[in-house]
């Protein structure tokens, strides 16, 4: 789901969405460097279509939510010499 208020926490989102249906884990996606919310989250539910129908377009703290069914991230072909799970960091000068 997207267009979340940047101050929204996992607990607040769990409380908000559990008013309409049983909710599992809520994970707010945060910036790796700053730790600030990126404005979207993932919510585990048994019926994702029902979640979309109940909450897409609803307002939370003045923001209209965009709720969609998450899709699996397609695997990328490993065309470089990097091994799986290895990150390369560029030196900042």
Protein Blocks (a to p, Z undefined) as FASTA:
>chain_A
ZZiafkbcfklmmmmmmmmoccddddddddfklopaehiacdddfblmlmmmmmgopaee
hiacdddddddddddddfbfbdehiacddddZZ
